[in-house]
């Protein structure tokens, strides 16, 4: 684990252990199982299952390779073991050698292939590799235990998880008792945090939650379609390469805001566009000079690429007053784009015009080594990625396929003087991070407060901000069940 992950897992495991002990009287007994939402490599669950915590963990993860990797770490932590396989070593080596081309084998291997070992006709060879052998988990009294459930959570309803847990307990000859679950998570991304919080309301077995969120930019929007511009200042245009299902029809009930208070605030509700949610992920207090430069460079590259899209006809400019600018105004606007001191007309005011969004998302690290690499990496993704409709891929390929390195370099040179301007604006925006994150976390707290069966709820910091800035845990505890 990285130093950051060690800090998070160590502090949160201790916090969850103390919290479970403190609330046992409130919920009518000890927490029987801890459900880790999006457990990933299960660092948190493994820590809680180990001495001295010895907790019963239900690790819910939707990616099989993460579960496989977590099981390998469980073996290293001695929480489980692989079955021991007794086999004929010579026969096993011959089987391995048979899968290798003969020209790549040494003399010893060729000799082994030529003289197969004699074995009993009734002998059944086991040629599975170590990684193919299923790990053995044996529950023991007084010791922690991990159960993995392969499930991609789309809501806070844990009915399927609870059913699988009960089945697992029955198979282990443990009498399925009254389950008192606590939902936990370190840095569950986007809506997964919402699912964890809602699980307290939707499942009678869940008695408490402790959820640390992150990746606020991945949250969806409950009050309308995805917004790329300030929703009260100008229209929200749909992305050129939006998902195949039109995003304009989406009002995701799992998105932000969760609480009735923010949904109904001044009748319109409170919304956050993608830029605001992305700002909530920042920690400008922790930025170093190098990190700042990388951050601003990425946004500079993206801004110039948008200009290239506009010039080459991939996207168009929309004037919100409905008036099409005259050729003279268009020329003046183009001049203003390359000269920040030029006077803009009312028609080309930034509050009167927008360009259609284009979703690029993350690129490989190598794409950020130069602007040319960035442009080519973005084009490659936009024309080949499965998430994008073939029609949009074809348009981008037609408009952008012939761009040369010289053209790309010329755009970078022309707009490089404005990078400082962009950096200043992004710096001012980034300082809103704590305000936006506070609003998101307050919304989650208000959601718990509005439900009568929640006895108490609160938010507090569990990590050192310098080491892990997404450090706010949302805690909720149900009222004690009536006997």
C-alpha positions as CSV (number, residue, x, y, z in Angstrom):
1,X,0.0,0.0,0.0
2,X,1.1,3.6,-0.6
3,X,1.7,5.8,2.5
4,X,-1.7,7.5,1.7
5,X,-3.5,4.2,1.6
6,X,-1.8,3.0,4.8
7,X,-2.9,6.3,6.6
8,X,-6.5,5.9,5.3
9,X,-6.9,2.2,6.1
10,X,-5.3,2.4,9.5
11,X,-7.3,5.4,10.7
12,X,-10.6,4.2,9.3
13,X,-10.3,0.7,10.6
14,X,-9.8,2.1,14.0
15,X,-12.6,4.5,13.6
16,X,-15.1,1.8,12.4
17,X,-14.1,-0.4,15.3
18,X,-14.7,2.3,17.9
19,X,-17.9,3.4,16.2
20,X,-19.3,-0.1,16.2
21,X,-18.5,-0.5,19.9
22,X,-20.1,2.9,20.8
23,X,-23.4,2.2,19.0
24,X,-24.0,-1.4,20.1
25,X,-26.5,-0.3,22.8
26,X,-28.3,2.0,20.3
27,X,-28.9,-0.8,17.8
28,X,-29.7,-3.6,20.2
29,X,-26.5,-5.6,20.0
30,X,-23.1,-5.8,18.4
31,X,-22.7,-5.3,14.6
32,X,-22.6,-8.8,13.1
33,X,-21.1,-8.0,9.7
34,X,-19.5,-5.0,8.0
35,X,-20.5,-4.5,4.4
36,X,-17.8,-2.8,2.4
37,X,-19.3,-1.0,-0.6
38,X,-17.0,-1.3,-3.6
39,X,-14.3,-3.1,-1.7
40,X,-11.7,-3.1,-4.6
41,X,-8.6,-4.9,-3.4
42,X,-10.2,-5.1,0.1
43,X,-7.5,-3.3,2.1
44,X,-10.0,-2.0,4.6
45,X,-11.9,-5.3,5.0
46,X,-8.6,-7.2,5.3
47,X,-7.5,-4.9,8.1
48,X,-10.8,-5.3,10.0
49,X,-10.7,-9.1,9.6
50,X,-7.2,-9.3,11.0
51,X,-6.1,-9.3,14.6
52,X,-6.9,-7.4,16.7
53,X,-10.2,-6.3,15.2
54,X,-11.4,-9.8,14.0
55,X,-14.5,-8.5,12.3
56,X,-16.8,-10.4,9.9
57,X,-16.5,-8.7,6.5
58,X,-18.8,-8.8,3.5
59,X,-16.8,-7.4,0.6
60,X,-19.1,-6.3,-2.3
61,X,-17.2,-5.7,-5.5
62,X,-18.3,-5.6,-9.1
63,X,-15.0,-6.3,-10.8
64,X,-13.8,-10.0,-10.8
65,X,-10.2,-9.1,-11.3
66,X,-10.3,-7.0,-8.1
67,X,-11.8,-9.9,-6.1
68,X,-9.1,-12.2,-7.5
69,X,-6.4,-9.7,-6.6
70,X,-7.9,-9.3,-3.1
71,X,-7.8,-13.1,-2.5
72,X,-4.1,-13.1,-3.4
73,X,-3.5,-10.5,-0.7
74,X,-5.6,-12.5,1.8
75,X,-3.1,-15.4,1.3
76,X,-0.2,-13.1,2.0
77,X,-2.0,-11.8,5.1
78,X,-2.6,-15.4,6.2
79,X,-6.3,-15.0,6.4
80,X,-6.7,-17.9,4.0
81,X,-4.7,-20.5,2.2
82,X,-4.6,-22.4,-1.1
83,X,-5.4,-26.2,-1.1
84,X,-2.3,-28.4,-1.2
85,X,-2.2,-30.5,-4.4
86,X,-0.2,-33.7,-4.5
87,X,0.9,-34.5,-8.0
88,X,3.6,-36.3,-10.0
89,X,6.2,-33.6,-10.5
90,X,7.7,-35.2,-13.7
91,X,4.3,-35.5,-15.3
92,X,3.4,-31.9,-14.4
93,X,6.7,-30.6,-15.8
94,X,6.1,-32.5,-19.0
95,X,2.6,-31.0,-19.3
96,X,4.1,-27.5,-18.9
97,X,6.8,-28.2,-21.5
98,X,4.3,-29.4,-24.0
99,X,2.8,-25.9,-24.2
100,X,6.1,-24.4,-25.2
101,X,7.4,-24.5,-28.8
102,X,10.2,-27.0,-29.1
103,X,12.7,-24.5,-30.4
104,X,12.4,-22.6,-27.1
105,X,13.1,-25.7,-24.9
106,X,16.4,-26.6,-23.4
107,X,18.0,-30.1,-23.7
108,X,16.6,-31.2,-20.3
109,X,13.0,-30.2,-21.3
110,X,13.3,-32.0,-24.7
111,X,14.5,-35.1,-22.9
112,X,11.6,-35.0,-20.5
113,X,9.1,-34.8,-23.4
114,X,10.8,-37.7,-25.2
115,X,10.6,-40.0,-22.2
116,X,7.2,-39.6,-20.5
117,X,7.1,-40.9,-16.9
118,X,5.2,-44.1,-16.1
119,X,2.1,-43.6,-14.1
120,X,-0.7,-45.8,-12.8
121,X,-3.7,-45.9,-15.2
122,X,-6.0,-44.9,-12.4
123,X,-3.9,-41.8,-11.7
124,X,-5.8,-38.5,-12.4
125,X,-3.3,-35.6,-12.9
126,X,-4.1,-32.1,-11.7
127,X,-2.5,-29.6,-14.0
128,X,-4.1,-26.5,-12.5
129,X,-1.6,-23.7,-11.8
130,X,-1.5,-22.1,-8.3
131,X,-3.5,-19.1,-9.4
132,X,-6.3,-21.4,-10.6
133,X,-6.7,-23.1,-7.2
134,X,-9.6,-21.7,-5.2
135,X,-8.5,-20.2,-1.9
136,X,-9.9,-21.8,1.2
137,X,-11.7,-19.6,3.8
138,X,-12.4,-21.4,7.1
139,X,-14.5,-19.5,9.7
140,X,-13.2,-19.9,13.2
141,X,-14.7,-18.7,16.4
142,X,-13.2,-15.4,17.7
143,X,-11.4,-14.7,14.4
144,X,-12.2,-12.4,11.5
145,X,-13.6,-13.7,8.3
146,X,-14.1,-12.4,4.7
147,X,-16.9,-13.2,2.3
148,X,-16.7,-11.9,-1.2
149,X,-19.8,-11.1,-3.1
150,X,-19.5,-10.3,-6.8
151,X,-22.2,-7.7,-7.3
152,X,-22.4,-4.3,-9.1
153,X,-24.5,-2.1,-6.9
154,X,-27.0,0.0,-8.8
155,X,-28.9,1.3,-5.7
156,X,-28.9,1.0,-2.0
157,X,-31.0,-2.1,-2.0
158,X,-28.9,-4.9,-0.5
159,X,-31.6,-7.7,-0.7
160,X,-29.4,-9.8,-3.0
161,X,-26.3,-9.3,-0.8
162,X,-28.3,-10.3,2.3
163,X,-29.6,-13.4,0.6
164,X,-26.1,-14.5,-0.5
165,X,-24.8,-13.8,3.0
166,X,-27.5,-16.0,4.6
167,X,-26.9,-18.7,2.1
168,X,-23.2,-18.6,2.9
169,X,-23.9,-18.8,6.6
170,X,-26.1,-21.9,6.0
171,X,-23.4,-23.6,3.9
172,X,-20.9,-23.0,6.8
173,X,-23.4,-24.7,9.2
174,X,-23.9,-21.4,11.0
175,X,-27.4,-20.7,12.1
176,X,-28.5,-17.5,10.3
177,X,-29.2,-15.2,13.2
178,X,-30.5,-11.7,13.3
179,X,-28.2,-9.7,11.0
180,X,-27.0,-6.3,12.2
181,X,-25.0,-4.8,9.3
182,X,-22.9,-1.7,9.1
183,X,-22.2,-0.3,5.6
184,X,-18.7,1.1,5.3
185,X,-16.6,2.5,2.5
186,X,-13.4,4.4,2.0
187,X,-13.7,6.7,-1.1
188,X,-16.6,5.1,-2.8
189,X,-16.9,7.0,-6.1
190,X,-19.8,9.1,-7.3
191,X,-23.2,7.6,-6.7
192,X,-21.8,4.6,-4.9
193,X,-21.6,6.8,-1.8
194,X,-25.3,7.6,-2.3
195,X,-26.1,3.9,-2.5
196,X,-24.2,3.3,0.7
197,X,-26.0,6.0,2.5
198,X,-29.4,4.9,1.2
199,X,-28.8,1.4,2.3
200,X,-29.5,2.5,5.9
201,X,-33.0,3.5,4.8
202,X,-33.8,0.7,2.4
203,X,-32.6,-2.4,4.3
204,X,-33.9,-3.4,7.8
205,X,-30.7,-5.4,8.4
206,X,-28.5,-2.3,8.0
207,X,-28.2,-0.6,11.4
208,X,-25.5,1.9,10.7
209,X,-23.3,3.4,8.0
210,X,-19.9,5.1,7.8
211,X,-19.2,6.3,4.3
212,X,-16.3,8.4,3.0
213,X,-17.0,9.7,-0.5
214,X,-14.8,10.9,-3.4
215,X,-14.9,11.5,-7.1
216,X,-17.8,13.9,-6.9
217,X,-17.4,14.6,-10.6
218,X,-18.8,11.1,-11.2
219,X,-22.1,11.8,-9.5
220,X,-25.1,12.1,-11.7
221,X,-27.7,14.9,-11.5
222,X,-31.2,14.3,-10.0
223,X,-32.9,17.5,-11.1
224,X,-32.1,17.3,-14.8
225,X,-29.8,16.2,-17.5
226,X,-26.0,16.5,-17.2
227,X,-25.0,20.2,-17.2
228,X,-21.8,21.4,-18.7
229,X,-22.4,25.2,-18.2
230,X,-23.7,27.2,-15.3
231,X,-27.4,26.2,-15.3
232,X,-28.8,29.6,-14.4
233,X,-26.7,31.7,-16.7
234,X,-27.0,29.9,-20.1
235,X,-28.5,26.8,-21.6
236,X,-26.9,23.4,-21.0
237,X,-26.0,22.0,-24.3
238,X,-25.9,18.2,-24.9
239,X,-22.5,16.7,-25.6
240,X,-21.7,16.0,-29.2
241,X,-20.6,12.5,-28.4
242,X,-23.1,11.8,-25.5
243,X,-23.9,8.2,-24.7
244,X,-26.2,6.3,-27.1
245,X,-29.2,6.9,-24.7
246,X,-30.0,10.6,-24.9
247,X,-28.8,12.3,-21.8
248,X,-31.4,15.0,-22.2
249,X,-34.0,12.6,-20.9
250,X,-32.1,11.7,-17.7
251,X,-33.2,12.8,-14.3
252,X,-31.3,10.2,-12.3
253,X,-33.0,9.5,-8.9
254,X,-29.7,8.3,-7.5
255,X,-27.9,11.6,-8.2
256,X,-27.3,14.9,-6.5
257,X,-29.0,16.2,-4.5
258,X,-30.2,13.4,-2.2
259,X,-32.1,15.5,0.3
260,X,-35.6,17.0,-0.1
261,X,-34.2,20.3,1.4
262,X,-31.8,20.8,-1.5
263,X,-34.2,19.4,-4.1
264,X,-36.9,21.9,-3.2
265,X,-34.8,24.9,-2.3
266,X,-36.6,28.0,-3.6
267,X,-38.7,25.7,-5.7
268,X,-35.9,25.2,-8.3
269,X,-33.5,23.1,-6.1
270,X,-29.8,23.4,-6.0
271,X,-27.8,21.9,-8.8
272,X,-24.1,21.4,-9.5
273,X,-22.7,21.3,-13.0
274,X,-19.8,19.0,-13.9
275,X,-17.2,21.8,-13.5
276,X,-18.4,22.5,-9.9
277,X,-18.4,18.8,-9.0
278,X,-14.9,18.5,-10.5
279,X,-13.8,21.5,-8.4
280,X,-15.0,19.7,-5.3
281,X,-12.4,17.0,-6.0
282,X,-9.5,19.5,-5.8
283,X,-7.3,20.3,-2.8
284,X,-5.5,23.5,-3.7
285,X,-4.0,23.8,-0.2
286,X,-2.0,20.7,-1.0
287,X,-0.8,21.7,-4.5
288,X,2.9,21.9,-5.1
289,X,4.4,23.9,-7.9
290,X,4.8,20.8,-10.1
291,X,1.2,19.6,-9.5
292,X,-0.2,23.1,-10.2
293,X,1.7,23.2,-13.5
294,X,0.5,19.8,-14.5
295,X,-3.1,20.7,-13.6
296,X,-3.0,24.0,-15.6
297,X,-1.3,22.4,-18.6
298,X,-4.0,19.7,-18.9
299,X,-6.7,22.4,-18.9
300,X,-4.8,24.5,-21.4
301,X,-4.5,21.5,-23.7
302,X,-8.2,20.8,-23.4
303,X,-9.1,24.4,-24.1
304,X,-7.0,24.7,-27.2
305,X,-8.3,21.3,-28.5
306,X,-11.9,22.7,-28.2
307,X,-10.8,25.6,-30.4
308,X,-9.4,23.2,-32.9
309,X,-12.7,21.3,-32.8
310,X,-14.5,24.6,-33.5
311,X,-12.3,25.7,-36.4
312,X,-12.4,22.3,-38.1
313,X,-16.2,22.0,-37.9
314,X,-16.4,19.2,-35.3
315,X,-18.6,21.5,-33.2
316,X,-20.4,24.7,-33.7
317,X,-20.9,27.9,-31.7
318,X,-24.3,28.6,-30.4
319,X,-25.5,32.2,-29.7
320,X,-28.1,32.1,-27.0
321,X,-29.9,35.3,-28.1
322,X,-30.7,33.6,-31.4
323,X,-28.9,36.3,-33.5
324,X,-26.3,35.1,-35.9
325,X,-23.2,37.4,-35.9
326,X,-22.3,39.3,-39.0
327,X,-19.0,38.3,-40.9
328,X,-17.3,41.4,-39.4
329,X,-18.4,40.4,-35.9
330,X,-17.1,36.8,-36.5
331,X,-13.8,38.2,-37.6
332,X,-13.6,40.5,-34.6
333,X,-14.4,37.5,-32.4
334,X,-11.6,35.4,-33.9
335,X,-9.2,38.2,-33.3
336,X,-10.4,38.5,-29.7
337,X,-9.7,34.8,-29.2
338,X,-6.0,35.3,-29.8
339,X,-5.8,38.7,-28.1
340,X,-7.2,38.9,-24.6
341,X,-7.1,42.7,-24.6
342,X,-9.5,43.0,-27.6
343,X,-12.9,44.4,-27.0
344,X,-15.7,41.9,-27.5
345,X,-19.1,42.7,-28.9
346,X,-22.3,41.9,-27.2
347,X,-23.0,39.1,-29.7
348,X,-19.8,37.3,-28.9
349,X,-20.0,37.9,-25.1
350,X,-19.0,34.7,-23.2
351,X,-22.4,34.8,-21.6
352,X,-24.1,34.8,-25.0
353,X,-22.2,32.1,-26.7
354,X,-21.2,28.5,-26.1
355,X,-19.6,25.7,-28.0
356,X,-21.0,22.2,-27.9
357,X,-19.4,20.0,-25.3
358,X,-17.3,17.0,-26.3
359,X,-16.7,14.4,-23.7
360,X,-13.1,13.1,-23.7
361,X,-12.6,11.8,-20.2
362,X,-9.2,10.4,-19.0
363,X,-6.3,9.6,-21.3
364,X,-3.1,7.6,-20.8
365,X,-0.4,9.4,-18.9
366,X,1.8,9.4,-22.0
367,X,-0.8,11.6,-23.8
368,X,0.1,14.6,-21.6
369,X,3.8,14.7,-22.5
370,X,3.1,17.2,-25.3
371,X,0.2,18.9,-26.9
372,X,0.7,16.9,-30.0
373,X,0.5,13.7,-28.0
374,X,-2.6,15.0,-26.3
375,X,-4.5,15.8,-29.5
376,X,-3.6,12.5,-31.1
377,X,-4.6,10.6,-28.0
378,X,-7.9,12.4,-27.8
379,X,-8.7,11.8,-31.4
380,X,-7.8,8.1,-31.1
381,X,-10.1,7.7,-28.1
382,X,-13.0,9.6,-29.7
383,X,-12.9,7.6,-32.9
384,X,-12.4,4.1,-31.4
385,X,-14.0,4.0,-27.9
386,X,-17.0,1.7,-27.5
387,X,-18.9,4.2,-25.4
388,X,-19.3,6.6,-28.4
389,X,-21.8,6.2,-31.2
390,X,-20.3,5.2,-34.6
391,X,-21.8,8.3,-36.2
392,X,-19.9,10.6,-33.9
393,X,-16.7,8.6,-34.4
394,X,-17.1,9.0,-38.1
395,X,-17.6,12.8,-37.9
396,X,-14.5,13.3,-35.7
397,X,-12.4,11.1,-37.9
398,X,-13.5,13.0,-41.0
399,X,-12.9,16.4,-39.5
400,X,-9.8,15.6,-37.5
401,X,-8.1,12.7,-39.2
402,X,-5.9,14.9,-41.5
403,X,-4.5,17.3,-38.9
404,X,-0.7,17.5,-39.0
405,X,1.8,18.0,-36.3
406,X,2.7,21.4,-37.7
407,X,-0.9,22.6,-37.4
408,X,-1.1,21.3,-33.8
409,X,2.1,23.1,-32.9
410,X,0.9,26.3,-34.5
411,X,-2.3,26.3,-32.3
412,X,-0.2,25.7,-29.2
413,X,2.1,28.6,-30.1
414,X,-0.7,31.0,-30.9
415,X,-2.6,30.4,-27.6
416,X,0.3,29.8,-25.2
417,X,0.3,33.5,-24.0
418,X,-3.2,32.9,-22.7
419,X,-2.2,30.0,-20.5
420,X,-1.5,32.3,-17.6
421,X,-5.0,33.8,-17.9
422,X,-6.5,30.3,-17.9
423,X,-4.4,29.3,-14.8
424,X,-5.6,32.3,-12.9
425,X,-9.2,31.5,-13.6
426,X,-8.8,27.9,-12.6
427,X,-7.0,28.8,-9.4
428,X,-9.9,31.0,-8.4
429,X,-12.4,28.2,-9.2
430,X,-10.3,25.7,-7.3
431,X,-10.6,27.7,-4.1
432,X,-14.3,27.0,-4.1
433,X,-13.5,23.3,-3.6
434,X,-14.2,23.3,0.2
435,X,-17.5,25.1,-0.3
436,X,-18.8,22.7,-2.9
437,X,-17.7,19.6,-1.0
438,X,-19.3,21.0,2.1
439,X,-22.6,21.4,0.2
440,X,-22.4,17.8,-1.1
441,X,-21.7,16.4,2.4
442,X,-24.4,18.6,4.0
443,X,-26.9,17.2,1.5
444,X,-26.0,13.7,2.5
445,X,-26.4,14.6,6.2
446,X,-29.8,16.3,5.5
447,X,-31.0,13.2,3.7
448,X,-30.4,11.1,6.8
449,X,-31.9,13.8,9.0
450,X,-35.2,13.7,7.1
451,X,-35.9,10.0,7.9
452,X,-37.6,9.3,11.2
453,X,-36.0,5.9,11.7
454,X,-32.5,7.5,11.8
455,X,-31.7,8.1,15.5
456,X,-28.6,10.2,14.9
457,X,-26.3,11.2,12.1
458,X,-23.2,13.4,11.8
459,X,-20.2,14.3,9.7
460,X,-16.6,14.5,10.9
461,X,-13.0,14.3,9.6
462,X,-11.2,11.0,9.8
463,X,-8.0,11.6,7.9
464,X,-5.3,14.2,7.9
465,X,-6.2,16.7,5.1
466,X,-2.6,16.9,4.0
467,X,-2.4,13.1,3.4
468,X,-6.0,12.5,2.3
469,X,-8.1,15.6,1.5
470,X,-11.3,13.7,0.9
471,X,-11.5,13.0,4.7
472,X,-15.2,13.5,5.7
473,X,-17.1,10.5,6.8
474,X,-20.9,10.5,6.9
475,X,-22.3,8.5,9.8
476,X,-25.8,7.4,10.4
477,X,-27.3,5.2,13.1
478,X,-30.8,3.7,13.2
479,X,-33.1,3.8,16.1
480,X,-33.1,0.6,18.3
481,X,-35.5,-2.0,16.9
482,X,-38.7,-2.4,18.9
483,X,-38.8,-5.7,20.7
